[in-house]
């Protein structure tokens, strides 16, 4: 199961963010699975897909683009390079190990950056450098975000409101709607004490870092049920706020075509899985009492019956970062 950023999965789709389902994210709707060149227009027809790229080029900090050709080498200053937004990125690999040396070098560097009109300062402190964190905080740095192995701190130099981008604010989740030629839906029961306990629901989970939305749906279905699938279309998505860790949450519902039918469950997280007749699945009291979950199933059913087109994926090149990414849209009218 993915443990990266995610959405809400439940009966139809249900959600909580820990493996013990500590939090009920949306009690009576989607429940989420336990965890937080040339331009191409080729249509996605294989098991893999995503969304439009961000406005920043990929960098070590995920928010700014360093120009590593211009490191500062002045004696007594911290090793750093300019970013593209009038700021600087400090070199984690060359930080002084001594707290006093770090504080002294930062003060000298800060004076230098102020003279040069620099704005935001990004400081990535590795886990083995953790002793420097309280020193950096004492010098005026603020926490920005943390991931396994490091914490990112920032310092805003101008005497004006900080313009640095905020830390990641959303979890991204997926739900896989898989239906066979017998109009049977692939459903699971999860091992959790949530309100969806005992309810047959769609396989759900969080996408991994750098994973396309449709790829995450395919992977989650495979991990939970052992069934191989291919992506057909995205049929809907749900946006909720103040979920796990007060983050916002996006859940994308993907229609998948089964390529295999034998079920092998992941018994660490899944209690059971089976192919259930669509009418029986919809008739569960949970879905009848939950407008959101009920509507999702109605949309999925309409898509399966070709009464609703949904969004297919098209791979396009972006000038923002020079990379291919997937754009999802309804192409029935051959736009």
C-alpha positions as CSV (number, residue, x, y, z in Angstrom):
1,X,0.0,0.0,0.0
2,X,1.2,3.5,-0.7
3,X,2.1,5.5,2.3
4,X,2.8,8.7,0.4
5,X,0.4,11.7,0.1
6,X,-3.1,10.5,-0.5
7,X,-6.8,10.9,-0.6
8,X,-10.0,9.5,1.0
9,X,-11.1,5.9,0.3
10,X,-14.0,4.1,1.9
11,X,-17.0,2.0,1.4
12,X,-17.3,3.2,-2.1
13,X,-14.1,4.8,-1.2
14,X,-13.1,5.3,2.4
15,X,-10.3,6.9,4.3
16,X,-8.1,7.3,7.3
17,X,-4.4,8.2,7.2
18,X,-2.7,5.6,9.4
19,X,-2.6,1.8,9.1
20,X,-4.7,1.6,12.2
21,X,-7.2,4.0,10.7
22,X,-6.7,6.4,13.6
23,X,-8.6,9.2,11.9
24,X,-12.0,9.0,10.2
25,X,-11.6,11.5,7.4
26,X,-15.1,11.7,6.0
27,X,-17.3,9.7,8.3
28,X,-20.2,9.3,6.0
29,X,-18.7,9.5,2.5
30,X,-15.4,8.5,1.0
31,X,-13.2,6.6,3.4
32,X,-9.6,6.4,2.7
33,X,-7.2,3.6,3.1
34,X,-4.8,3.6,6.0
35,X,-1.5,5.1,5.4
36,X,-0.3,11.0,4.3
37,X,11.3,18.1,-28.1
38,X,8.3,17.2,-30.1
39,X,4.9,17.5,-28.6
40,X,3.1,14.2,-28.2
41,X,-0.6,13.7,-28.0
42,X,-0.6,10.0,-27.6
43,X,-3.7,8.7,-25.8
44,X,-3.0,6.7,-22.7
45,X,-4.1,3.2,-23.3
46,X,-1.8,1.3,-21.0
47,X,-1.4,0.9,-17.3
48,X,0.3,4.2,-16.3
49,X,-0.8,8.2,-16.0
50,X,-0.8,11.8,-14.1
51,X,-1.6,15.6,-14.0
52,X,-0.1,18.8,-15.2
53,X,3.4,19.8,-14.1
54,X,4.1,22.4,-11.4
55,X,5.6,25.8,-12.0
56,X,9.0,25.1,-10.6
57,X,11.7,23.1,-12.1
58,X,12.8,20.0,-10.3
59,X,15.4,20.7,-7.6
60,X,16.8,19.3,-4.5
61,X,14.4,21.4,-2.4
62,X,11.3,20.8,-4.7
63,X,10.5,24.5,-4.6
64,X,13.3,26.4,-6.3
65,X,15.8,25.9,-9.1
66,X,19.5,26.3,-8.1
67,X,22.1,27.7,-10.4
68,X,24.9,25.5,-9.3
69,X,27.4,27.3,-11.5
70,X,27.6,30.2,-9.1
71,X,28.5,28.9,-5.6
72,X,29.8,31.5,-3.1
73,X,33.4,30.8,-2.2
74,X,34.2,33.8,-0.1
75,X,36.2,32.9,3.0
76,X,34.0,32.8,6.1
77,X,30.7,32.5,4.3
78,X,28.5,29.5,4.0
79,X,28.6,27.6,0.8
80,X,25.5,28.5,-1.2
81,X,24.2,29.2,-4.7
82,X,21.7,31.5,-6.1
83,X,18.2,30.3,-7.0
84,X,16.1,31.8,-9.8
85,X,13.9,33.8,-7.5
86,X,16.3,36.2,-5.9
87,X,17.2,33.8,-3.0
88,X,19.9,31.4,-2.1
89,X,20.1,27.7,-1.4
90,X,22.7,26.6,1.2
91,X,24.8,23.6,0.5
92,X,23.9,20.9,3.1
93,X,27.0,18.9,2.4
94,X,29.4,21.7,3.5
95,X,27.6,23.0,6.7
96,X,29.9,23.5,9.7
97,X,29.5,20.8,12.3
98,X,30.2,23.1,15.1
99,X,27.2,25.1,16.4
100,X,29.3,28.2,17.0
101,X,31.0,28.0,13.6
102,X,27.6,27.6,11.9
103,X,26.1,30.6,13.8
104,X,29.1,32.8,13.0
105,X,29.2,31.8,9.4
106,X,25.5,32.3,9.0
107,X,25.6,35.9,10.4
108,X,28.4,36.7,8.0
109,X,26.6,35.2,5.1
110,X,23.3,36.9,6.0
111,X,25.1,40.3,6.0
112,X,26.5,39.5,2.6
113,X,23.1,38.4,1.2
114,X,21.4,41.5,2.5
115,X,24.0,43.7,0.7
116,X,23.3,41.7,-2.5
117,X,19.5,42.1,-2.1
118,X,18.8,38.4,-1.6
119,X,15.4,37.4,-0.3
120,X,14.6,33.8,0.7
121,X,17.2,31.4,2.2
122,X,16.7,27.7,2.0
123,X,18.5,25.4,4.5
124,X,18.3,21.7,4.2
125,X,19.6,20.0,7.3
126,X,20.3,16.3,7.0
127,X,19.4,13.9,9.8
128,X,23.1,13.5,10.8
129,X,23.3,17.3,11.2
130,X,20.3,17.5,13.5
131,X,22.3,19.3,16.2
132,X,22.2,22.4,13.9
133,X,18.4,22.6,13.9
134,X,18.0,24.5,17.2
135,X,20.9,26.8,16.3
136,X,19.2,27.6,13.0
137,X,15.9,28.2,14.7
138,X,17.7,30.5,17.2
139,X,19.1,32.4,14.3
140,X,15.7,33.1,12.9
141,X,15.0,30.2,10.5
142,X,11.5,28.7,10.3
143,X,10.4,25.1,9.7
144,X,9.1,24.5,6.1
145,X,8.7,20.8,5.7
146,X,10.4,17.5,6.6
147,X,10.9,14.2,4.9
148,X,12.8,11.0,5.9
149,X,16.4,12.0,6.2
150,X,16.1,15.8,6.4
151,X,14.3,18.9,7.6
152,X,13.9,22.0,5.4
153,X,14.2,25.4,7.0
154,X,13.7,28.9,5.5
155,X,14.7,32.4,6.3
156,X,13.1,35.5,4.8
157,X,15.5,38.4,4.7
158,X,13.4,41.5,3.6
159,X,11.3,43.3,6.2
160,X,8.1,42.5,4.5
161,X,5.6,39.6,4.3
162,X,7.3,36.3,3.3
163,X,6.8,35.4,-0.3
164,X,8.3,31.9,-0.2
165,X,5.9,29.1,-1.3
166,X,4.2,27.3,1.5
167,X,4.9,23.7,2.4
168,X,3.0,20.9,0.6
169,X,-0.7,21.2,1.5
170,X,-2.4,18.2,-0.1
171,X,-2.5,14.5,0.1
172,X,-3.3,12.6,-3.1
173,X,-5.3,9.4,-3.0
174,X,-6.8,7.1,-5.6
175,X,-9.7,4.6,-5.8
176,X,-9.9,1.9,-8.5
177,X,-13.2,1.0,-10.0
178,X,-12.7,-2.4,-11.7
179,X,-15.7,-4.1,-13.3
180,X,-15.7,-7.3,-15.4
181,X,-17.9,-8.5,-18.3
182,X,-20.3,-10.1,-15.8
183,X,-21.0,-6.6,-14.2
184,X,-19.1,-7.7,-11.1
185,X,-17.1,-5.1,-9.2
186,X,-13.7,-5.9,-7.5
187,X,-14.2,-5.0,-3.9
188,X,-12.4,-5.3,-0.6
189,X,-12.9,-5.3,3.1
190,X,-10.2,-3.6,5.1
191,X,-8.7,-4.5,8.4
192,X,-9.5,-1.3,10.3
193,X,-11.8,-0.1,13.1
194,X,-13.3,2.7,11.0
195,X,-16.9,3.3,10.3
196,X,-16.3,1.4,7.0
197,X,-15.4,-1.7,8.8
198,X,-17.3,-4.6,7.4
199,X,-18.3,-2.7,4.3
200,X,-17.3,-3.9,0.8
201,X,-15.5,-0.9,-0.8
202,X,-13.4,-0.1,-3.8
203,X,-9.6,-0.6,-3.5
204,X,-8.0,2.7,-2.4
205,X,-4.7,4.1,-1.4
206,X,-2.2,7.0,-1.6
207,X,0.0,7.6,-4.6
208,X,3.8,7.4,-4.1
209,X,6.2,10.2,-4.6
210,X,6.7,10.8,-8.4
211,X,4.0,8.3,-9.2
212,X,1.3,9.1,-11.8
213,X,-2.3,9.0,-10.6
214,X,-3.4,6.2,-12.9
215,X,-0.2,4.2,-12.1
216,X,-1.1,4.5,-8.4
217,X,-4.6,3.2,-9.0
218,X,-3.2,0.2,-10.9
219,X,-0.6,-0.5,-8.2
220,X,-3.0,-0.3,-5.3
221,X,-5.5,-2.7,-6.9
222,X,-2.6,-5.1,-7.6
223,X,-1.3,-4.9,-4.1
224,X,-4.6,-5.3,-2.4
225,X,-6.2,-7.9,-4.6
226,X,-3.5,-9.4,-6.9
227,X,-5.6,-8.4,-9.9
228,X,-3.8,-6.9,-12.9
229,X,-5.5,-3.9,-14.6
230,X,-5.1,-1.2,-17.2
231,X,-6.3,2.4,-17.0
232,X,-9.4,3.4,-18.9
233,X,-10.4,6.8,-17.6
234,X,-10.7,9.1,-14.6
235,X,-14.3,9.4,-13.7
236,X,-14.4,11.9,-10.7
237,X,-12.4,13.4,-7.9
238,X,-13.2,14.6,-4.4
239,X,-11.6,17.5,-2.7
240,X,-11.8,17.8,1.2
241,X,-10.0,20.0,3.7
242,X,-8.6,19.8,7.2
243,X,-8.1,16.1,7.0
244,X,-5.0,14.3,8.4
245,X,-2.6,16.8,10.0
246,X,-5.0,19.5,8.9
247,X,-4.0,18.9,5.3
248,X,-6.4,19.1,2.3
249,X,-7.1,15.8,0.5
250,X,-7.7,14.9,-3.1
251,X,-9.1,11.5,-4.1
252,X,-9.2,10.5,-7.8
253,X,-11.5,7.7,-8.9
254,X,-10.1,5.8,-11.8
255,X,-11.9,3.2,-14.0
256,X,-9.7,0.2,-14.7
257,X,-10.1,-2.7,-17.0
258,X,-9.2,-6.1,-15.5
259,X,-6.5,-8.1,-17.2
260,X,-6.6,-11.0,-14.7
261,X,-9.3,-12.3,-12.4
262,X,-7.8,-14.5,-9.7
263,X,-7.7,-12.8,-6.3
264,X,-4.8,-12.9,-3.9
265,X,-5.2,-10.5,-1.0
266,X,-2.7,-8.5,1.0
267,X,-3.6,-10.0,4.4
268,X,-1.6,-7.3,6.3
269,X,-4.2,-4.7,5.4
270,X,-7.1,-6.4,3.6
271,X,-9.5,-8.7,5.4
272,X,-11.2,-10.0,2.2
273,X,-11.6,-9.3,-1.5
274,X,-14.0,-10.6,-4.1
275,X,-15.9,-9.9,-7.3
276,X,-19.4,-8.7,-6.3
277,X,-22.4,-8.1,-8.5
278,X,-22.8,-4.4,-9.1
279,X,-26.4,-4.3,-7.9
280,X,-25.4,-6.1,-4.6
281,X,-22.5,-3.7,-4.2
282,X,-24.7,-0.6,-4.6
283,X,-27.5,-2.1,-2.3
284,X,-25.2,-2.0,0.8
285,X,-26.9,0.3,3.4
286,X,-23.7,2.3,3.7
287,X,-24.0,3.5,0.1
288,X,-27.7,4.1,0.3
289,X,-27.1,6.4,3.3
290,X,-24.1,8.3,1.9
291,X,-24.9,10.8,-0.9
292,X,-21.2,11.2,-1.9
293,X,-20.4,7.5,-2.1
294,X,-23.6,6.8,-3.9
295,X,-23.0,9.4,-6.5
296,X,-19.5,8.1,-7.2
297,X,-20.9,4.6,-7.9
298,X,-23.6,6.1,-10.1
299,X,-20.9,8.0,-12.1
300,X,-18.7,4.8,-12.4
301,X,-21.7,2.8,-13.6
302,X,-22.6,5.5,-16.2
303,X,-19.0,5.4,-17.4
304,X,-19.0,1.7,-17.7
305,X,-22.2,1.9,-19.7
306,X,-20.7,4.6,-22.0
307,X,-23.3,7.1,-20.7
308,X,-20.5,9.3,-19.2
309,X,-17.1,9.9,-20.9
310,X,-14.8,10.8,-18.0
311,X,-11.3,12.0,-18.6
312,X,-8.7,10.1,-20.6
313,X,-5.0,10.8,-20.3
314,X,-2.8,12.5,-23.0
315,X,0.9,12.8,-22.7
316,X,2.2,16.3,-23.5
317,X,5.5,18.1,-23.2
318,X,5.6,21.1,-20.9
319,X,7.8,24.1,-21.6
320,X,7.8,24.8,-17.8
321,X,10.1,21.9,-17.0
322,X,10.8,20.4,-20.4
323,X,9.3,17.1,-19.4
324,X,6.4,14.9,-20.5
325,X,3.4,14.8,-18.3
326,X,-0.3,13.7,-18.5
327,X,-3.2,16.0,-19.1
328,X,-6.6,14.5,-18.4
329,X,-9.6,15.7,-20.4
330,X,-12.8,14.6,-22.1
331,X,-11.8,14.1,-25.8
332,X,-15.1,12.8,-27.1
333,X,-15.4,15.9,-29.3
334,X,-11.8,15.4,-30.6
335,X,-10.7,18.8,-29.3
